[in-house]
Amino acid sequence: MKHRFKSFKVIVVVVIYFSCVSILAGCGFKDIDKRVFVTGIGVDPSEKVDGGYKVTLKLSLPVASIKSSTGPNYEYLVFEAETLAEAIRILETHTDKVLEFGHTKMIVINEDLLHGNTKDFMDYFVRRSDIQLIAWVAAAKSSAESILRVEPAAESAVSSTLINFFGSSGTDSPFITSTFLYEFRRNMLSDGIDAVVPLVEASEDKKELIVNKSLVIKEETKPLELNAEESKYYNTIVNGMSGFSYKAESDDLTLIINMERTKIHYKILMVDEKPTSIEMNVKMVGVIGQSNKNLSLKDLKEYDQIASKTVKKKIKDFLTTVQKENFDPIGFGLRYRSMVLYDKNTISVWQKAYPDLPIDVSVEVELKGTGAIE
């Protein structure tokens, strides 16, 4: 009986083994050497298909496939079609390997496509389960293809210069706005806030990328471009980022203030559940990084007042600019919606009141010192 039982166990193990092998063999799994990773996707208006798109895929080449140390680190596939899905399906026939989108970290959209209906093509990225919602979204100043094709000398096969601009893995600048795919779609579909994406440009020699501007986007509306200074103040209000430098002037004194901490609070004042004004309080702590004159610690309070007055004007000017263009990148409308009971007229009440709503800004700057040479 023991011999029969052992023989039975051997037969069961063999059957299970071959069953597993059969299942794995039929699941369509492809080895890593049969895959190629798509690190970036660019979308431009089609020049050949009316109302279509030109899709550019940036493929990262394995180090072993680079023929020489001076050879290219990337390959580019380009095709034009009526929809993104059609274009990418055709591009799958342009390479002998499986296109792997699980490592796609960058989606670049031509700024001309952000003037109209963005839901049409952005819907494709959100529905694909292999494209992560934490991919970065950016607008291209000239064309998405030209931006993806820029390969700075310091760029390597295992890293993308464009990706390093966003998040905290590479450069950390107050001028750079970072937007995830899920953030972009959420803000585009939400009432009371407008989406903001970074605007990427290439240098004249096409060897460098420049990211210090932003676009405020509203459906079926021409985007509002924020210059470098306006982008900095947007990041100040929304993210409270540190490391900002501000120029403060009074008479013949010029100061450069390096802010170490920023705290911003705002509220919507209402009467009978109707908005009457916006009140914003800003507190900053920093040091003086540069001056055109000798400074004294006993005059630190005076320098505080100069810095507070300058920063207040800059923030007020920024908020007035976007309000005048009827854009709301900060999300004041969302705050209002959270403060009142839902009603079908809630958002219309806000939209009617927002363009003329008074905005009161108070800024308190506390300088800890005049720098290393005091």
PLY file of the C-alpha trace (Angstrom):
ply
format ascii 1.0
element vertex 374
property float x
property float y
property float z
element edge 373
property int vertex1
property int vertex2
end_header
0.00 0.00 0.00
2.86 2.34 0.81
4.46 1.65 -2.58
1.18 2.35 -4.37
0.66 5.57 -2.39
4.14 6.84 -3.30
3.56 6.01 -6.97
0.26 7.91 -6.86
1.98 10.99 -5.41
4.62 10.89 -8.15
1.92 10.75 -10.82
0.03 13.70 -9.27
3.18 15.82 -9.08
4.05 15.07 -12.72
0.53 15.94 -13.88
0.54 19.23 -11.95
3.99 20.11 -13.34
3.02 19.59 -16.95
-0.29 21.43 -16.40
1.57 24.47 -15.06
4.03 24.39 -17.95
1.16 24.23 -20.41
-0.59 27.17 -18.76
2.57 29.30 -18.71
3.35 28.42 -22.30
-0.06 29.59 -23.42
-0.30 32.81 -21.39
1.58 34.89 -23.96
4.44 35.88 -21.64
7.36 37.52 -23.46
10.92 37.57 -22.16
12.57 40.89 -21.33
14.74 40.74 -24.46
11.57 40.67 -26.55
10.28 43.92 -25.02
11.17 47.57 -25.56
10.28 50.26 -23.04
8.38 53.38 -24.06
9.69 56.23 -21.89
7.75 59.07 -23.49
4.72 59.73 -25.67
4.29 62.87 -27.78
1.02 63.99 -29.35
0.83 66.62 -32.13
-1.91 67.66 -34.57
-1.74 65.53 -37.69
-0.49 67.14 -40.89
-1.91 64.37 -43.07
-5.18 63.31 -41.39
-7.86 65.96 -40.89
-8.63 66.20 -37.17
-6.17 63.40 -36.44
-3.04 63.07 -34.34
0.66 62.49 -34.91
1.98 60.15 -32.22
5.66 59.92 -31.34
6.98 57.14 -29.10
10.39 57.49 -27.45
11.87 54.00 -26.94
14.71 53.39 -24.53
17.30 51.08 -26.10
18.94 48.44 -23.88
22.60 49.28 -23.24
23.70 46.05 -24.94
21.96 47.12 -28.17
23.81 50.43 -28.44
26.41 49.78 -31.12
28.96 52.32 -29.88
29.52 54.64 -26.97
28.60 57.58 -29.21
25.49 55.91 -30.64
21.93 57.00 -29.84
20.34 55.94 -26.58
16.80 56.11 -27.94
14.74 55.14 -30.96
11.69 57.10 -32.17
8.54 55.77 -33.82
6.17 58.23 -35.51
2.79 57.68 -37.15
-0.32 59.74 -37.95
-3.89 58.49 -37.62
-7.41 59.61 -36.80
-7.14 58.41 -33.18
-4.32 57.67 -30.73
-5.36 54.02 -30.46
-5.06 53.51 -34.23
-1.67 55.21 -34.38
-0.17 53.14 -31.57
-1.57 49.90 -33.04
0.22 50.64 -36.29
3.41 51.60 -34.47
3.41 48.12 -32.92
4.21 46.88 -36.43
7.21 49.23 -36.72
9.34 47.22 -34.27
10.07 43.54 -33.73
9.57 43.86 -29.96
6.56 44.29 -27.70
5.93 47.93 -26.77
6.00 48.10 -22.97
4.16 51.17 -21.58
4.56 50.29 -17.90
7.58 52.62 -17.62
6.09 55.54 -19.55
6.76 58.54 -17.31
6.23 61.44 -19.75
3.26 62.51 -21.88
3.95 65.63 -23.98
1.04 67.39 -25.68
1.39 70.04 -28.37
-0.01 73.28 -26.91
-2.22 73.74 -29.98
-4.20 70.65 -28.94
-4.96 72.18 -25.56
-7.14 74.90 -27.13
-10.05 72.55 -27.80
-11.53 69.32 -26.52
-8.84 67.53 -24.50
-11.15 64.70 -23.42
-10.90 63.06 -26.83
-7.23 62.09 -26.65
-6.65 62.17 -22.88
-9.36 59.55 -22.48
-7.06 57.06 -24.21
-4.25 57.49 -21.68
-6.57 57.13 -18.71
-8.31 54.01 -20.02
-5.10 52.08 -20.77
-4.28 49.99 -17.72
-0.58 49.80 -18.62
-0.10 53.60 -18.67
0.27 54.76 -15.09
-1.79 57.66 -13.79
1.37 59.04 -12.15
2.95 59.78 -15.53
3.90 63.45 -15.92
1.95 65.63 -18.36
3.52 68.64 -20.08
2.73 70.99 -22.96
5.18 71.46 -25.85
5.87 74.97 -27.13
6.69 74.01 -30.73
5.90 70.35 -31.23
5.82 67.33 -28.94
7.98 65.34 -31.34
10.76 67.94 -31.37
10.73 68.10 -27.56
11.01 64.32 -27.20
13.86 64.24 -29.72
16.03 66.65 -27.74
18.85 64.59 -26.25
21.18 66.71 -24.05
24.79 65.54 -23.84
24.34 64.47 -20.22
21.34 62.24 -20.98
21.96 58.51 -20.59
20.10 55.40 -21.73
18.80 54.68 -18.24
17.58 58.19 -17.49
15.51 60.84 -19.23
16.41 64.50 -18.87
12.80 65.59 -19.42
11.52 63.36 -16.60
14.16 64.71 -14.19
12.65 68.20 -14.43
9.57 67.04 -12.52
9.09 65.57 -9.07
12.04 65.53 -6.66
14.38 63.09 -8.40
16.22 65.79 -10.38
16.24 69.57 -10.37
14.12 71.35 -7.76
13.07 74.81 -8.95
10.19 77.13 -7.96
9.68 77.96 -11.65
8.81 74.36 -12.58
5.22 73.15 -12.30
4.73 69.39 -12.02
1.43 67.77 -13.01
0.50 64.09 -12.89
-1.85 62.54 -15.45
-4.50 61.92 -12.80
-4.23 65.55 -11.58
-4.60 66.91 -15.07
-7.72 64.85 -15.83
-9.26 65.50 -12.39
-8.86 69.27 -12.65
-10.07 69.32 -16.25
-13.30 67.58 -15.21
-13.86 69.47 -11.93
-15.94 72.61 -11.56
-14.16 75.33 -9.61
-10.54 74.75 -10.65
-8.54 74.91 -13.89
-5.70 72.55 -14.78
-2.10 73.81 -14.94
0.69 72.03 -16.85
4.34 72.96 -17.42
5.32 74.40 -20.79
8.46 72.81 -22.26
10.63 74.61 -24.81
13.80 73.64 -26.66
16.85 75.89 -26.98
17.71 77.35 -30.38
20.37 74.71 -31.03
17.92 71.93 -29.98
20.41 70.62 -27.43
18.76 71.79 -24.22
15.29 71.74 -22.67
13.87 74.77 -20.85
11.01 74.43 -18.35
10.10 77.66 -16.54
6.64 78.55 -17.86
3.15 77.10 -17.40
-0.21 76.89 -19.13
-3.57 77.28 -17.40
-6.08 75.18 -19.31
-9.86 75.36 -19.49
-12.01 73.27 -21.80
-12.81 74.91 -25.16
-10.82 78.04 -24.17
-7.46 79.36 -25.31
-4.94 78.50 -22.55
-3.42 81.26 -20.44
0.39 81.24 -20.54
2.14 82.07 -17.27
5.66 83.46 -17.58
8.49 82.35 -15.31
7.67 84.87 -12.58
3.94 84.08 -12.62
4.70 80.34 -12.53
6.83 80.94 -9.44
4.00 82.69 -7.63
1.55 80.00 -8.67
3.83 77.39 -7.07
4.19 79.62 -4.02
0.44 79.75 -3.42
-0.46 76.17 -4.34
2.55 74.23 -3.07
4.15 76.57 -0.52
7.55 75.58 -1.92
10.73 76.71 -0.19
13.91 77.96 -1.81
12.23 80.87 -3.55
14.10 84.10 -4.21
12.26 87.42 -4.29
13.52 90.83 -5.33
12.46 93.64 -2.98
13.10 97.31 -3.75
12.58 100.56 -1.85
14.05 103.88 -2.93
17.72 103.09 -3.65
17.83 99.80 -1.68
17.56 96.47 -3.52
17.32 93.16 -1.65
17.21 89.54 -2.81
15.28 87.51 -0.25
15.73 83.72 0.00
12.60 82.20 1.53
13.02 79.08 3.67
9.40 78.53 4.75
6.07 79.67 3.34
2.59 79.21 4.79
-0.52 80.36 2.95
-4.13 80.30 4.10
-7.15 81.70 2.31
-10.90 81.75 2.77
-13.99 82.78 0.86
-16.10 85.36 2.68
-19.84 85.04 2.08
-23.15 86.71 2.77
-26.29 84.56 2.43
-24.11 81.83 0.90
-23.00 84.17 -1.88
-19.27 84.95 -2.22
-18.32 88.53 -1.42
-14.51 88.47 -1.31
-11.39 86.31 -1.03
-9.04 86.79 1.90
-5.48 85.40 1.71
-2.85 85.45 4.45
0.80 84.71 3.61
3.61 84.13 6.13
7.23 83.72 5.01
10.52 83.16 6.81
13.86 83.72 5.10
17.20 85.50 4.93
18.71 88.24 2.80
20.78 86.67 0.04
22.05 89.80 -1.68
21.97 93.57 -1.30
23.31 96.60 -3.14
24.18 98.29 0.18
25.66 97.46 3.55
22.99 96.18 5.96
22.57 96.37 9.70
20.81 93.91 12.01
19.19 96.77 13.90
17.25 97.65 10.72
15.94 94.08 10.20
12.33 95.12 10.90
12.56 97.73 8.18
13.78 95.10 5.73
10.84 92.90 6.79
8.44 95.66 5.79
10.13 96.23 2.43
9.99 92.51 1.61
6.37 92.16 2.78
5.22 95.08 0.64
6.97 93.78 -2.49
5.75 90.17 -2.15
2.20 91.36 -1.45
2.15 93.37 -4.69
3.52 90.44 -6.72
0.97 87.97 -5.38
-1.90 90.44 -5.80
-0.83 91.16 -9.39
-0.71 87.44 -10.20
-4.15 86.74 -8.72
-5.62 89.76 -10.50
-4.15 88.64 -13.83
-5.67 85.16 -13.78
-8.95 86.51 -12.41
-9.15 89.08 -15.20
-8.77 86.26 -17.76
-11.45 84.29 -15.87
-9.12 81.42 -14.94
-8.98 79.79 -11.51
-5.76 77.73 -11.19
-5.75 78.02 -7.39
-9.13 76.34 -6.95
-11.06 79.10 -5.19
-14.22 77.70 -6.76
-13.63 74.30 -5.18
-13.26 75.92 -1.77
-16.55 77.76 -2.28
-18.32 74.55 -3.34
-17.11 72.85 -0.15
-18.56 75.64 2.00
-22.17 75.58 0.78
-24.86 72.96 0.45
-25.07 71.46 -3.01
-27.48 73.14 -5.35
-27.80 72.95 -9.13
-27.03 76.69 -9.27
-23.96 76.58 -7.01
-21.34 76.65 -9.73
-23.23 79.24 -11.80
-23.37 81.54 -8.75
-19.60 81.21 -8.37
-18.86 81.72 -12.07
-20.93 84.88 -12.10
-19.29 86.32 -8.98
-15.63 85.30 -9.47
-14.50 87.78 -12.19
-15.35 90.79 -9.99
-14.64 89.29 -6.57
-12.35 91.51 -4.41
-9.12 89.74 -3.37
-7.45 90.94 -0.17
-3.86 89.80 0.39
-1.81 90.27 3.57
1.85 89.25 3.67
4.11 88.94 6.72
7.80 88.34 6.01
10.18 87.50 8.87
13.87 87.79 8.01
16.18 85.83 10.33
19.34 87.62 9.29
21.23 89.60 6.71
23.30 86.68 5.48
26.69 85.24 6.46
28.37 88.67 6.46
26.55 90.58 9.16
0 1
1 2
2 3
3 4
4 5
5 6
6 7
7 8
8 9
9 10
10 11
11 12
12 13
13 14
14 15
15 16
16 17
17 18
18 19
19 20
20 21
21 22
22 23
23 24
24 25
25 26
26 27
27 28
28 29
29 30
30 31
31 32
32 33
33 34
34 35
35 36
36 37
37 38
38 39
39 40
40 41
41 42
42 43
43 44
44 45
45 46
46 47
47 48
48 49
49 50
50 51
51 52
52 53
53 54
54 55
55 56
56 57
57 58
58 59
59 60
60 61
61 62
62 63
63 64
64 65
65 66
66 67
67 68
68 69
69 70
70 71
71 72
72 73
73 74
74 75
75 76
76 77
77 78
78 79
79 80
80 81
81 82
82 83
83 84
84 85
85 86
86 87
87 88
88 89
89 90
90 91
91 92
92 93
93 94
94 95
95 96
96 97
97 98
98 99
99 100
100 101
101 102
102 103
103 104
104 105
105 106
106 107
107 108
108 109
109 110
110 111
111 112
112 113
113 114
114 115
115 116
116 117
117 118
118 119
119 120
120 121
121 122
122 123
123 124
124 125
125 126
126 127
127 128
128 129
129 130
130 131
131 132
132 133
133 134
134 135
135 136
136 137
137 138
138 139
139 140
140 141
141 142
142 143
143 144
144 145
145 146
146 147
147 148
148 149
149 150
150 151
151 152
152 153
153 154
154 155
155 156
156 157
157 158
158 159
159 160
160 161
161 162
162 163
163 164
164 165
165 166
166 167
167 168
168 169
169 170
170 171
171 172
172 173
173 174
174 175
175 176
176 177
177 178
178 179
179 180
180 181
181 182
182 183
183 184
184 185
185 186
186 187
187 188
188 189
189 190
190 191
191 192
192 193
193 194
194 195
195 196
196 197
197 198
198 199
199 200
200 201
201 202
202 203
203 204
204 205
205 206
206 207
207 208
208 209
209 210
210 211
211 212
212 213
213 214
214 215
215 216
216 217
217 218
218 219
219 220
220 221
221 222
222 223
223 224
224 225
225 226
226 227
227 228
228 229
229 230
230 231
231 232
232 233
233 234
234 235
235 236
236 237
237 238
238 239
239 240
240 241
241 242
242 243
243 244
244 245
245 246
246 247
247 248
248 249
249 250
250 251
251 252
252 253
253 254
254 255
255 256
256 257
257 258
258 259
259 260
260 261
261 262
262 263
263 264
264 265
265 266
266 267
267 268
268 269
269 270
270 271
271 272
272 273
273 274
274 275
275 276
276 277
277 278
278 279
279 280
280 281
281 282
282 283
283 284
284 285
285 286
286 287
287 288
288 289
289 290
290 291
291 292
292 293
293 294
294 295
295 296
296 297
297 298
298 299
299 300
300 301
301 302
302 303
303 304
304 305
305 306
306 307
307 308
308 309
309 310
310 311
311 312
312 313
313 314
314 315
315 316
316 317
317 318
318 319
319 320
320 321
321 322
322 323
323 324
324 325
325 326
326 327
327 328
328 329
329 330
330 331
331 332
332 333
333 334
334 335
335 336
336 337
337 338
338 339
339 340
340 341
341 342
342 343
343 344
344 345
345 346
346 347
347 348
348 349
349 350
350 351
351 352
352 353
353 354
354 355
355 356
356 357
357 358
358 359
359 360
360 361
361 362
362 363
363 364
364 365
365 366
366 367
367 368
368 369
369 370
370 371
371 372
372 373
